[in-house]
Amino acid sequence: VWKQSGKNLKVADCSVKMEGKLAVLTVNYALEAGNNYIAQYTIYPSGVVHASLKFTPVEAEEVPRIGVRFRLPSTMNQVQYLGRGPEENYADRHKGTLVGLYKTTAEEMYYPYVRPQENGHHTDTRWLSLTMPQGKGLLIEGDSLIFFNAFRNSVEDFESEESDADYQWRNMSKQEIANRDPEKAKNVLRKQTHEYDIVPRDFVEVCVDMKQSGVGGYD
């Protein structure tokens, strides 16, 4: 359910009000998992937007990742950040990286694992910017430390069951090949993608997280 909740957000309630010169937009999303996700955006005349996000957990569930993701034009591929780097690092795999000021690109942040998977994550980030080569773009600063990814791909590209790639039918049984149906096979039969399946898309997808589970089981 968590793979789909972020993609199928349903607006349960929405309101806009003015507080002096500030515009305040509040959106209450109902997630498929049964949770409420409330986003409040305070928009300043200068163009600064302060985002306050509140997630309500249900009982003792394990949430693999919590934050926001959005897409920017592919021209905004210049990445600069103050956080742990330059190598990818995770909640349980970050002690070997140092906090510093790093410059890179969305293309360079991708790590080509032979089997595509989660990659290029960065923890303990104070701020990051995504700009065009001329310098104009977007600055994101956390009220506290944030985690982030920035790619020329979508998250789904790295998850074989969610990717656009077809199943490797030739490696399956004669019966499975004869009755092949990608929709019925989803999450039932094993689908495997490889490094060559990853092709840059015409956007930069950015994930800004409060936290993401560790890669070694640390949650």
Secondary structure, 3 states (H helix, E strand, C coil): CHHHHCCCCEEEEEEEEEECCEEEEEEEEECCCCCEEEEEEEECCCCCEEEEEEECCCCCCCCCEEEEEEEEECCCCEEEEEEEECCCCECCECCCCEEEEEEEECCCCCCCCCCCCCCCCEEEEEEEEEECCCCCEEEEEEEEEEEEEEECCCHHHHCCCCCCCCCCHHHCCHHHHHCCCHHHHCCCCCCCCCHHHCCCCCEEEEEEEEEECCCCCCC
